[in-house]
């Protein structure tokens, strides 16, 4: 899963898996996986910005003392923090002026990786979330 293309493939796969789970009534898991699709898209953009092919190997690790401190900011699940690292934060902020984008972003930004421990998502909410992820994916394509 390290190369940019593999990260993009994984993002697509997570979204498709999410849709399958949704269609079969597994709403909590569908929501959880769809959120990872968003995270992976932003991380793929980070690879492009940093001109690294392997997201999880920032150069020769033997050269870095305290490598975890260098790469730790990239190993998060916070979408807005990842946007800052992606190099397209300003474009993202400008896009928030678009009513449609802003509407689905407000819904997407509620996702947190610890939802894996939660339950109780309803079909309508998850369906809306998946639609928002698809819209976000379309917007992100121009930066990938």
Wavefront OBJ file of the C-alpha trace (Angstrom):
o trace
v 0.000 0.000 0.000
v 2.973 2.298 -0.080
v 3.033 3.900 -3.512
v 0.774 6.781 -4.456
v -1.075 4.645 -6.989
v -1.603 1.906 -4.424
v -2.886 4.445 -1.918
v -5.379 5.691 -4.532
v -6.412 2.115 -5.321
v -6.923 1.473 -1.626
v -9.018 4.641 -1.258
v -11.225 3.462 -4.128
v -11.431 -0.021 -2.662
v -12.424 1.281 0.783
v -15.209 3.322 -0.773
v -16.490 0.328 -2.759
v -16.300 -1.883 0.334
v -18.173 0.789 2.236
v -20.960 0.771 -0.339
v -21.166 -3.015 -0.153
v -21.379 -2.924 3.630
v -24.035 -0.219 3.440
v -26.142 -2.223 0.984
v -25.988 -5.184 3.361
v -27.008 -3.229 6.447
v -23.584 -2.876 8.104
v -23.901 0.861 8.562
v -21.276 1.396 11.251
v -18.575 -0.377 9.270
v -19.642 1.327 6.049
v -19.246 4.727 7.689
v -15.876 3.812 9.153
v -14.388 2.601 5.854
v -15.760 5.498 3.832
v -13.930 7.887 6.133
v -10.666 6.106 5.488
v -11.193 6.698 1.791
v -11.075 10.458 2.427
v -7.943 10.121 4.553
v -6.171 8.048 1.915
v -6.954 10.550 -0.833
v -5.374 13.347 1.169
v -2.352 11.179 1.973
v -1.929 10.417 -1.724
v -1.815 14.171 -2.316
v 0.832 14.490 0.390
v 2.965 11.996 -1.559
v 2.601 14.141 -4.665
v 3.446 17.341 -2.792
v 6.501 15.844 -1.095
v 7.522 13.987 -4.250
v 7.793 10.706 -2.408
v 6.522 7.485 -3.869
v 6.333 5.541 -0.633
v 4.205 7.266 1.981
v 5.553 5.121 4.774
v 9.237 5.455 3.940
v 10.340 9.085 3.903
v 13.760 8.437 2.382
v 16.507 6.356 3.886
v 15.462 5.834 7.483
v 19.018 4.999 8.527
v 19.936 8.642 7.955
v 17.261 9.972 10.287
v 17.841 10.188 13.983
v 14.490 10.245 15.699
v 12.653 9.359 12.473
v 9.359 8.924 14.314
v 9.377 12.620 15.199
v 9.862 13.529 11.542
v 7.112 11.325 10.110
v 4.663 11.398 13.022
v 2.719 14.454 11.744
v 1.874 12.479 8.595
v 0.605 9.443 10.470
v -2.581 11.043 11.744
v -6.244 10.710 10.910
v -7.212 14.378 11.227
v -8.351 15.548 7.788
v -7.648 19.221 8.349
v -4.139 18.556 9.665
v -3.498 16.363 6.630
v -4.745 19.135 4.341
v -2.151 21.484 5.785
v 0.535 18.898 5.005
v -0.861 18.217 1.533
v 0.075 21.556 0.010
v -3.497 22.321 -1.063
v -4.828 23.780 2.156
v -5.419 27.204 0.561
v -7.358 25.614 -2.316
v -9.376 23.665 0.225
v -10.198 26.823 2.210
v -11.255 28.628 -0.996
v -13.449 25.671 -1.921
v -15.318 26.038 1.370
v -16.916 29.158 -0.181
v -18.739 26.775 -2.525
v -22.066 25.997 -0.793
v -22.230 22.403 -2.027
v -18.654 21.613 -1.091
v -19.029 23.296 2.280
v -22.212 21.344 2.977
v -20.632 17.967 2.419
v -17.361 18.954 4.053
v -19.237 19.854 7.260
v -20.539 16.298 7.259
v -17.198 14.664 6.370
v -15.160 16.485 8.982
v -17.178 14.819 11.743
v -15.516 11.483 10.915
v -12.903 10.319 13.414
v -10.906 7.120 13.267
v -12.227 6.022 16.663
v -15.684 5.474 15.133
v -14.503 1.902 14.748
v -15.587 1.502 18.379
v -18.976 3.145 17.898
v -22.318 1.752 16.895
v -25.715 3.094 16.034
v -25.230 4.723 12.628
v -28.457 4.902 10.694
v -28.889 4.067 7.011
v -29.806 7.612 5.968
v -26.795 9.168 7.703
v -24.366 6.648 6.217
v -25.845 6.993 2.750
v -25.396 10.761 2.968
v -21.826 10.287 4.180
v -20.971 7.979 1.275
v -22.421 10.511 -1.183
v -20.274 13.208 0.431
v -17.178 11.017 0.103
v -17.927 10.517 -3.593
v -18.283 14.272 -4.114
v -15.070 14.887 -2.222
v -13.320 12.251 -4.356
v -14.399 14.055 -7.524
v -13.001 17.347 -6.196
v -9.718 15.749 -5.087
v -9.079 14.172 -8.505
v -7.773 17.493 -9.829
v -4.983 17.431 -7.246
v -3.891 13.820 -7.612
l 1 2 3 4 5 6 7 8 9 10 11 12 13 14 15 16 17 18 19 20 21 22 23 24 25 26 27 28 29 30 31 32 33 34 35 36 37 38 39 40 41 42 43 44 45 46 47 48 49 50 51 52 53 54 55 56 57 58 59 60 61 62 63 64 65 66 67 68 69 70 71 72 73 74 75 76 77 78 79 80 81 82 83 84 85 86 87 88 89 90 91 92 93 94 95 96 97 98 99 100 101 102 103 104 105 106 107 108 109 110 111 112 113 114 115 116 117 118 119 120 121 122 123 124 125 126 127 128 129 130 131 132 133 134 135 136 137 138 139 140 141 142 143 144
